[in-house]
């Protein structure tokens, strides 16, 4: 099977731009010849990632109760343990969500994408990329009685995803679309570091892989973003090594029910750039025709850091592209455009002599 993604760079999702149009224009200008797809930057209310699902999708549901509001002095959660806590209302056995606001935003973004492409701002041949959270990430506020509430919430969410994938792929031509499943809480769940979850972590990842990805038409590009999140630190949790992400990636390739076109595996913190034990599990990666992108671009150590991590990873994986550790819309820095220019310079450095 010939790969359909061959680029050297993946833009994971969020970008430090003020609007969708600004993200598209900057992405096209700086990265247009380096990527296979452009995300809309996940700006505005989506800039805090799955807090968008918590506030716009889950909180308004009549079957959901707020057990505890955030105790943050700012009124906004500053880390994963400061988010509001939700539960399922007594007597409710099924949740129904009418529609997914994230899909409404995606369709609006695609209309802007198409207009800018028609104007020649976005290069022909680039796809529109949308990142969609997996259930554990989208539903991370159900902490009051997780063993009881999460299965109910997950069933309702998966039913919503199935319906909304039909709407998304019905309105965006398959040849224009690239869908990325974003998994951050899933990886931490499998690592056993989330205090509120219960047994069954692997199934909370594996089940949606087998049930949801097969619903996406074959002509649409599909990828998985596997990382440990950046709320509030880069990363939230530093893994022992790549073994969990490799296991997850291999399962996704083998069990998605359709081809997987790319895999994004986040890397270590900068202090472990030359830690061969971290990168060694990459020898067991079985990506098939999927393009592998290692999330080894960090906002802290620039060109020299990327080159160190790239050299270490190359001991165990012959061919791969690179990406930021995660989306970088929340990356430290006052000038978003300069942040993106720096990202371009750092990635471009791999093609230059040391």
C-alpha positions, 0 to 999 in steps of 0.5 A: 500500500503506497503512503498518501502522506509523505510530508516532513512536517505535521501541524498538530492543530492549534496555532498562535493566531487570533482567528481562523483566517489569520491561522490559515494565512500564516499557515499557508505562508510559512508552511504551505510547501512543508505540510499535506494539510492545514488546520484552522488553528483551533482559535477562540473558544477552542484554544483551550482544547477539550474545555470546549467540549466541557462547556459547549457540549456537556455542561448544557446537557440536561442529563448532566449535573455540576458536582463541583465548580472550578476552585481556580482563583481566576475562574478558569482551570489552570491544570487538569485537577482544577476543572469542574467536576460533572456527574450524570443526573440521578435516574438518567441511564442514557445521554443524548447530544443533538449536535457537536459544536466543534463540527459546526466550527469545522464547517465554517472553517472549511468555507474559509479554507475553500475561499482562501484556496480559490484566491490562491492564498492556500496552495492547491492540493493541501487538505483541510485538517480537523482534530477531533478528541477521543471520548476519554479526552472530551469527557474528562470532567466526569470525575464524581463517580467515574465508574458509573458515569463515564460509560453512560457519557461515552455511549452518548458521545460515540453516538454523537460522533457517529452522526456528526461524522456523517454530517462532516463528510457529507459537506466536505469533499473527501479529497479535501479532508484530513481527520486527526483523532486527538488522544491525550487523556487516553495515554495518561489513563493507560499510564495509570496517572489519572487519579479519577479513572477506574479500571479499563483504561486500554478499552477506553482507547481501543474501543473507539479505535475499532468503532469510530475510525471505520466510519470515516470514508476511505478517501478521507485521510486519517491520523492519530495524535498521541501525546501526554497533553500540555495542561499546563506543562509540556508535557503534563506527564513525562512518560518513561519511554515510547513504549505506550505510544508505540503500543497504541499506534500499532493497535490503531494501525491494525484495528481501525477498520481502514487505512491510517495515513499518519501517526503523531507520537509526542517525544520527551522533555528536552533534558532527555534528548539523548536518552536512548532508552526513551527512544528505543521502543520505536524499533517495535513500531509497525506503521504500515503505510502511515507516515510517522511524525515524532513530536520532538520540536519543543518550544524551549531549545530550538534548533540544537534540541531538535537535532539532538532528539532527531539524531537519537530517534534515528537510531531506532526509526529510519524514516519519519517527519517531525512536529511540535510536541503538541499543538502550540496555540498556547505556547509561551510567547507574546508574538504568535507570528514570530512563534510560527516563524521560529517553528519554520526555522527550527524544522527547516534546520534539519535539511541544513548541514550541522 
